[in-house]
């Protein structure tokens, strides 16, 4: 790269990775609004070939703006890329990358934290204390209980190890691929390809599925009915994999003891139906998609996103963490 190219970075992402972006000396990292119209206008004004974006969905103008150049890049700051319209990216010749592996530790830790919060009513009793109430609730001991992990990628494996070796839980892992060879070292007692078996035998379920056409609302009313009424459910994966109306109904009817969600069908959270608002239920813990939002993970995501940009600008497309081709 003979000249310093301008890289546009949405303002939320820039704030999270500011130390990395400000330290870059080979490119100019410029903060811009995340709103699509403003970002698209900035692309045209600056003539940029690469943008770094977060989880905000982009539906049209950004692709049209980037598509005016022959070779351009959308670099996701993070792993999930369902907010990027890959069909539009391909149509406009835009490469799309992500940063795999950089947030595994943070999301796994948040998952375990949510599980503990549900089991011991931490969020609910904290809220009571802030309201001036001293109202103890009887909790659940996780030691000896069975945790089902649906989706056994890197995050699921970290959760399994933490739950078994840290909390003394028995772990059932479920995925559609062949079992890894080192199940015992990962803390897994059983591995299955059968989601029903995993659900029926678990005292808690942790969801770690990617957002794909095949996983859209995979956790639906029929599958929730497989769970014990005393079971807990945690989703730190993607909001699209869970039917929030079905979850609300199961929780409200007492067919499920509790749920903790960090991801939602629509973000910021809006109830799927006005009368099915998960925020109104006492047995629910909700966090605003913060599983990967740690200082350490943000640095790694910023470094990973910039590395993809640098490879792209240098023409080293073989080194990209590509999720869609131009």
C-alpha positions as CSV (number, residue, x, y, z in Angstrom):
1,X,0.0,0.0,0.0
2,X,1.7,3.1,-1.2
3,X,-0.9,5.6,0.2
4,X,-2.8,5.6,3.4
5,X,-6.3,4.4,2.5
6,X,-9.3,5.5,4.5
7,X,-11.1,2.8,6.4
8,X,-14.6,3.7,7.6
9,X,-15.6,2.2,10.9
10,X,-19.0,2.4,12.4
11,X,-19.0,4.5,15.6
12,X,-20.1,1.7,18.0
13,X,-17.3,-0.5,16.7
14,X,-14.8,2.3,16.7
15,X,-15.5,3.0,20.4
16,X,-14.9,-0.6,21.3
17,X,-11.6,-0.9,19.4
18,X,-10.4,2.6,19.6
19,X,-7.0,1.9,21.0
20,X,-6.3,-0.5,18.0
21,X,-7.7,1.8,15.4
22,X,-5.9,4.9,16.6
23,X,-2.6,3.0,16.7
24,X,-2.8,2.1,13.0
25,X,-0.1,3.9,11.0
26,X,-0.6,2.2,7.6
27,X,-4.3,3.2,7.1
28,X,-6.6,6.0,8.3
29,X,-9.3,4.6,10.5
30,X,-12.2,7.1,10.3
31,X,-15.2,6.9,12.6
32,X,-18.6,7.2,10.9
33,X,-22.3,6.7,11.9
34,X,-23.5,3.2,11.8
35,X,-26.8,4.1,10.2
36,X,-26.8,2.7,6.7
37,X,-27.6,5.9,4.8
38,X,-24.9,7.9,6.6
39,X,-22.4,5.1,6.1
40,X,-23.2,4.7,2.5
41,X,-22.9,8.5,2.0
42,X,-19.5,8.5,3.7
43,X,-18.3,5.6,1.4
44,X,-19.1,7.7,-1.6
45,X,-17.6,10.9,-0.2
46,X,-14.4,9.3,1.0
47,X,-14.0,6.9,-1.9
48,X,-13.2,4.1,0.6
49,X,-12.8,0.5,-0.5
50,X,-13.3,-1.1,3.0
51,X,-15.6,-0.6,5.9
52,X,-15.6,-2.3,9.4
53,X,-19.1,-2.8,10.8
54,X,-20.8,-4.3,13.8
55,X,-24.1,-6.1,14.2
56,X,-26.4,-3.4,12.7
57,X,-28.3,-4.9,9.7
58,X,-27.6,-3.4,6.2
59,X,-30.1,-3.9,3.5
60,X,-29.3,-1.9,0.4
61,X,-27.5,1.5,0.2
62,X,-24.2,0.4,1.6
63,X,-23.9,-2.3,-1.0
64,X,-24.8,0.1,-3.8
65,X,-22.2,2.6,-2.6
66,X,-19.4,0.0,-2.3
67,X,-20.4,-1.6,-5.5
68,X,-19.4,1.5,-7.5
69,X,-15.8,0.4,-7.1
70,X,-14.4,-2.8,-8.6
71,X,-13.1,-4.4,-5.4
72,X,-14.5,-3.6,-2.0
73,X,-14.8,-5.2,1.5
74,X,-17.2,-5.3,4.4
75,X,-15.2,-6.5,7.4
76,X,-17.4,-7.7,10.3
77,X,-16.1,-6.8,13.8
78,X,-17.1,-10.1,15.3
79,X,-18.1,-13.6,14.2
80,X,-21.8,-13.6,13.4
81,X,-22.6,-12.2,10.0
82,X,-26.4,-12.7,9.6
83,X,-26.7,-8.8,9.6
84,X,-24.9,-8.7,6.3
85,X,-26.9,-9.6,3.1
86,X,-24.5,-11.9,1.4
87,X,-26.6,-12.1,-1.7
88,X,-26.4,-8.4,-2.2
89,X,-22.7,-8.4,-1.4
90,X,-22.0,-11.0,-4.1
91,X,-24.2,-9.1,-6.6
92,X,-22.2,-6.0,-6.0
93,X,-18.8,-7.8,-6.0
94,X,-18.1,-7.1,-2.3
95,X,-16.1,-9.4,-0.2
96,X,-17.3,-10.1,3.4
97,X,-15.1,-11.2,6.3
98,X,-15.4,-11.9,10.0
99,X,-13.1,-12.5,12.9
100,X,-13.5,-16.1,14.0
101,X,-12.2,-17.3,17.4
102,X,-11.6,-14.0,19.0
103,X,-14.7,-13.9,21.2
104,X,-14.9,-17.5,22.3
105,X,-13.7,-16.9,25.8
106,X,-15.9,-13.9,26.5
107,X,-19.1,-15.5,25.2
108,X,-18.4,-18.8,27.1
109,X,-17.8,-16.9,30.3
110,X,-21.0,-14.9,29.8
111,X,-22.9,-18.1,29.2
112,X,-21.8,-19.6,32.5
113,X,-22.5,-16.4,34.3
114,X,-26.1,-16.3,32.9
115,X,-26.6,-20.0,34.0
116,X,-25.4,-19.1,37.5
117,X,-27.7,-16.1,37.6
118,X,-30.7,-18.2,36.7
119,X,-29.9,-21.0,39.1
120,X,-29.5,-18.6,42.1
121,X,-32.0,-15.8,41.1
122,X,-29.1,-13.3,41.2
123,X,-30.7,-10.8,38.8
124,X,-34.2,-11.0,40.5
125,X,-32.9,-10.7,44.1
126,X,-30.5,-7.9,43.1
127,X,-33.5,-6.0,41.7
128,X,-35.4,-6.7,44.9
129,X,-32.5,-5.3,47.0
130,X,-32.4,-2.1,44.9
131,X,-36.2,-1.7,45.5
132,X,-35.6,-2.0,49.3
133,X,-36.8,-5.5,49.6
134,X,-35.0,-8.3,51.5
135,X,-36.7,-11.3,50.0
136,X,-34.5,-14.4,49.7
137,X,-35.3,-17.0,47.0
138,X,-34.3,-20.6,47.1
139,X,-31.9,-21.4,44.4
140,X,-30.6,-24.5,42.5
141,X,-27.3,-26.1,43.0
142,X,-25.7,-26.8,39.6
143,X,-23.2,-29.4,40.8
144,X,-24.4,-32.8,39.6
145,X,-27.0,-31.4,37.2
146,X,-26.9,-32.2,33.5
147,X,-26.1,-29.4,31.0
148,X,-27.0,-29.9,27.4
149,X,-25.0,-28.0,24.8
150,X,-26.7,-27.6,21.4
151,X,-24.1,-26.7,18.9
152,X,-20.6,-27.9,19.8
153,X,-18.2,-25.4,18.2
154,X,-15.5,-23.6,20.0
155,X,-17.8,-21.7,22.3
156,X,-19.8,-24.7,23.2
157,X,-16.7,-26.6,24.0
158,X,-15.4,-23.9,26.4
159,X,-18.8,-23.9,28.1
160,X,-18.7,-27.7,28.5
161,X,-15.2,-27.6,30.1
162,X,-16.2,-24.8,32.5
163,X,-19.5,-26.4,33.4
164,X,-17.9,-29.8,34.1
165,X,-14.5,-29.0,35.5
166,X,-15.6,-25.8,37.2
167,X,-19.1,-26.6,38.4
168,X,-19.2,-30.3,38.5
169,X,-22.0,-30.7,36.0
170,X,-22.5,-33.6,33.6
171,X,-22.4,-32.5,30.0
172,X,-24.3,-33.8,27.0
173,X,-23.1,-32.3,23.7
174,X,-25.3,-32.3,20.6
175,X,-24.3,-31.5,17.1
176,X,-24.8,-32.8,13.6
177,X,-21.1,-33.5,12.9
178,X,-19.0,-36.4,14.1
179,X,-17.9,-36.2,17.8
180,X,-14.4,-34.8,18.5
181,X,-11.9,-37.3,19.6
182,X,-11.1,-35.7,23.0
183,X,-14.6,-35.6,24.6
184,X,-13.4,-36.5,28.1
185,X,-10.8,-33.7,28.0
186,X,-13.6,-31.3,27.1
187,X,-15.7,-32.4,30.0
188,X,-18.3,-34.2,27.9
189,X,-19.9,-37.3,29.3
190,X,-22.1,-38.0,26.2
191,X,-22.3,-36.9,22.6
192,X,-25.3,-37.2,20.4
193,X,-26.7,-36.1,17.1
194,X,-30.3,-36.2,18.5
195,X,-31.5,-32.9,19.8
196,X,-34.5,-34.5,21.4
197,X,-32.3,-36.8,23.5
198,X,-30.2,-33.8,24.6
199,X,-33.2,-31.8,25.6
200,X,-35.1,-34.5,27.5
201,X,-32.1,-35.5,29.5
202,X,-30.9,-32.0,30.5
203,X,-31.5,-29.8,33.5
204,X,-30.3,-26.8,31.6
205,X,-29.7,-26.2,27.9
206,X,-27.2,-23.8,26.4
207,X,-27.7,-22.8,22.8
208,X,-24.7,-22.3,20.5
209,X,-26.1,-22.7,17.0
210,X,-25.2,-20.4,14.0
211,X,-27.9,-18.4,12.3
212,X,-28.6,-20.4,9.1
213,X,-31.8,-21.1,7.1
214,X,-31.8,-24.6,8.7
215,X,-31.6,-23.2,12.3
216,X,-34.2,-20.4,11.9
217,X,-36.4,-20.7,15.0
218,X,-35.0,-24.2,15.6
219,X,-35.9,-23.8,19.3
220,X,-39.6,-23.8,18.8
221,X,-42.7,-24.9,20.8
222,X,-42.3,-28.5,19.9
223,X,-38.7,-28.7,21.0
224,X,-39.2,-26.6,24.1
225,X,-41.8,-29.2,25.1
226,X,-39.0,-31.8,25.3
227,X,-37.5,-29.9,28.2
228,X,-38.3,-30.7,31.9
229,X,-40.5,-28.0,33.5
230,X,-37.7,-27.5,36.0
231,X,-35.1,-26.8,33.2
232,X,-33.3,-23.6,32.4
233,X,-32.5,-22.3,28.9
234,X,-29.6,-20.0,27.9
235,X,-29.1,-18.5,24.5
236,X,-25.9,-16.5,23.7
237,X,-25.8,-17.6,20.1
238,X,-28.1,-15.8,17.7
239,X,-31.6,-14.5,18.2
240,X,-32.9,-16.0,15.0
241,X,-32.5,-19.6,16.3
242,X,-35.2,-19.2,19.0
243,X,-38.9,-18.6,18.7
244,X,-39.4,-15.9,21.3
245,X,-43.2,-16.3,21.3
246,X,-43.0,-20.0,22.0
247,X,-40.4,-19.3,24.8
248,X,-42.7,-16.7,26.4
249,X,-45.6,-19.1,26.4
250,X,-43.6,-21.9,27.9
251,X,-42.2,-19.7,30.6
252,X,-45.5,-18.0,31.4
253,X,-47.3,-21.4,31.7
254,X,-44.7,-22.9,34.0
255,X,-43.5,-25.5,31.4
256,X,-40.0,-24.1,31.7
257,X,-38.4,-22.8,34.9
258,X,-36.3,-20.0,33.5
259,X,-34.4,-18.5,30.5
260,X,-31.5,-16.2,30.0
261,X,-31.0,-14.5,26.7
262,X,-28.2,-12.2,25.4
263,X,-29.4,-12.2,21.8
264,X,-32.8,-11.5,20.2
265,X,-34.8,-11.7,17.0
266,X,-34.7,-7.9,16.8
267,X,-32.1,-5.8,18.4
268,X,-32.5,-3.5,20.3
269,X,-35.1,-5.9,21.8
270,X,-38.7,-5.5,20.6
271,X,-41.2,-8.2,21.7
272,X,-42.1,-10.5,18.8
273,X,-45.8,-9.8,19.9
274,X,-46.8,-6.9,22.1
275,X,-48.4,-9.2,24.7
276,X,-45.5,-11.6,24.8
277,X,-42.8,-9.3,26.3
278,X,-40.1,-11.3,27.9
279,X,-39.2,-8.4,30.1
280,X,-42.4,-8.8,32.0
281,X,-41.5,-12.3,33.3
282,X,-39.8,-12.8,36.6
283,X,-38.1,-16.0,35.5
284,X,-36.1,-14.3,32.7
285,X,-32.7,-12.7,32.6
286,X,-31.9,-10.5,29.7
287,X,-28.7,-8.8,28.7
288,X,-28.2,-6.5,25.6
289,X,-26.0,-8.7,23.4
290,X,-22.9,-8.2,25.6
291,X,-21.5,-11.7,25.4
292,X,-18.5,-10.7,23.3
293,X,-18.3,-7.2,24.7
294,X,-15.2,-7.4,26.9
295,X,-12.1,-5.2,26.7
296,X,-10.0,-8.2,25.7
297,X,-12.4,-9.5,23.0
298,X,-12.9,-6.0,21.6
299,X,-9.1,-5.6,21.1
300,X,-8.9,-9.0,19.4
301,X,-11.9,-8.2,17.2
302,X,-10.4,-4.9,16.2
303,X,-7.1,-6.5,15.4
304,X,-8.8,-9.3,13.4
305,X,-10.9,-6.9,11.4
306,X,-7.9,-4.7,10.6
307,X,-5.9,-7.7,9.6
308,X,-8.6,-8.7,7.1
309,X,-8.6,-5.1,5.7
310,X,-4.8,-5.2,5.4
311,X,-4.8,-8.5,3.6
312,X,-7.5,-7.2,1.3
313,X,-5.6,-4.0,0.4
314,X,-2.5,-6.0,-0.2
315,X,-4.3,-8.3,-2.6
316,X,-3.8,-11.3,-0.3
317,X,-7.3,-12.6,-0.6
318,X,-6.2,-16.1,0.2
319,X,-5.6,-14.9,3.8
320,X,-9.0,-13.4,4.4
321,X,-11.5,-14.9,6.9
322,X,-14.0,-14.8,4.1
323,X,-17.7,-15.5,4.6
324,X,-18.9,-14.3,1.2
325,X,-17.0,-13.8,-2.0
326,X,-16.9,-10.9,-4.4
